[in-house]
Amino acid sequence: MDARAIDHATLHVPADGLADARSFYGDALGFELEGVERYRSGETPFFDVRLTPDHLLHLWPTEEFTEPDGTGYDHLALIVEQGIDEIEAALADAGIDVERRLENPLGATGRAPAVYVRDPFGYRVELKQPVEE
């Protein structure tokens, strides 16, 4: 089997997490939320954050949500088009605290600076500048 890309990842969020998801992923980070009307109508049990034209993050609201405690899932890493200083400035403008900045973490495409933030549900999100060639 030859994998080409990750199509989507699914994260559980609190049952009332739609507004927080829109505020963080949509308003602060600038991603589009999709499938909200399908979710509200009961057609699907989740809604989506469009990360790229080919990649989604399914957010699955549930009454059984438990905030991550660091013993399982650790973080979602996203390569963004901006440089690290621009990323940090955008986060500051959005009122999002940076937990940590690393100058050279290794990822699938190589090493590049990254910052780590928490979403409203306790998940760590790594925002990484593109690897310089």
C-alpha positions in Angstrom: 0.0 0.0 0.0 1.3 3.4 -0.9 -0.1 6.3 1.2 -0.3 9.6 -0.6 -1.5 12.0 2.1 -3.6 12.2 5.3 -7.2 12.9 4.2 -8.5 13.9 7.6 -8.0 13.5 11.4 -10.8 13.4 13.9 -10.8 15.0 17.3 -13.6 14.8 19.9 -14.7 18.2 21.4 -17.2 19.1 24.0 -20.9 18.9 22.9 -21.2 22.7 23.0 -17.8 23.2 21.3 -19.0 24.7 17.9 -18.7 28.3 19.0 -15.2 27.8 20.5 -14.1 25.9 17.4 -15.3 28.8 15.2 -13.5 31.3 17.4 -10.2 29.5 17.5 -9.9 27.7 14.2 -12.0 30.1 12.1 -11.6 33.6 13.5 -8.1 33.3 15.1 -6.3 30.9 12.8 -8.2 31.8 9.6 -9.5 28.3 8.6 -12.9 27.7 7.1 -15.5 25.7 9.0 -17.5 23.4 6.8 -20.4 21.1 7.3 -21.9 23.1 10.1 -25.4 23.0 8.7 -25.1 19.3 8.1 -24.0 18.9 11.7 -26.8 21.2 13.1 -29.4 19.3 11.1 -28.2 15.9 12.4 -27.1 14.7 9.0 -23.6 14.2 10.4 -22.3 13.9 14.0 -19.3 16.2 13.2 -18.3 19.4 11.4 -15.0 20.2 9.6 -12.1 22.6 9.7 -10.7 22.9 6.2 -7.0 22.9 6.7 -6.0 22.8 3.0 -7.9 22.0 -0.2 -7.1 18.3 0.4 -7.1 18.0 4.2 -9.8 18.2 6.9 -10.0 18.1 10.6 -13.3 16.5 11.7 -14.4 18.0 15.1 -16.8 15.5 16.7 -18.9 17.1 19.6 -19.7 14.6 22.3 -21.1 14.6 25.8 -18.3 12.1 26.7 -15.5 14.5 25.8 -12.5 14.4 28.1 -9.8 17.0 27.8 -6.5 15.5 26.7 -4.1 14.9 29.6 -0.9 14.3 27.7 -0.8 10.5 28.1 -2.2 9.8 24.6 -2.7 12.2 21.7 0.0 14.9 21.9 -0.5 17.4 19.1 -1.6 18.3 15.6 1.2 19.8 13.4 0.4 22.1 10.6 2.8 23.7 8.1 1.7 27.2 7.4 2.9 29.6 4.7 4.1 32.3 7.0 7.5 32.6 8.7 7.7 32.0 12.5 7.8 35.7 13.4 4.7 36.4 11.3 3.0 33.4 12.9 3.7 34.7 16.4 2.5 38.2 15.5 -0.8 36.8 14.1 -1.3 34.7 17.2 -0.6 37.7 19.5 -3.1 39.8 17.4 -5.7 37.1 18.0 -5.0 36.9 21.7 -3.6 33.4 21.6 -0.7 32.6 23.9 2.3 30.7 22.6 3.1 27.9 24.9 6.5 27.1 23.4 8.7 28.0 20.4 11.2 25.6 19.0 13.8 26.6 16.4 14.4 23.3 14.8 11.8 20.6 15.4 11.8 17.6 13.0 8.7 16.9 11.0 7.8 15.0 7.8 9.2 17.7 5.5 12.3 18.4 7.6 13.3 20.9 10.3 11.9 24.4 10.6 10.9 26.7 13.4 7.5 26.1 15.1 5.3 27.4 17.8 2.9 25.5 20.0 -0.5 26.7 21.2 -3.6 25.1 22.8 -7.0 25.0 21.2 -10.0 25.7 23.4 -10.4 21.9 24.0 -6.9 21.3 25.4 -5.3 20.0 22.2 -1.8 21.2 21.3 -1.5 22.7 17.8 1.9 23.1 16.3 2.2 25.8 13.7 5.4 25.3 11.7 6.9 27.5 9.0 7.8 25.8 5.7 11.2 24.1 5.6 13.8 26.2 3.8 15.4 24.4 0.8 
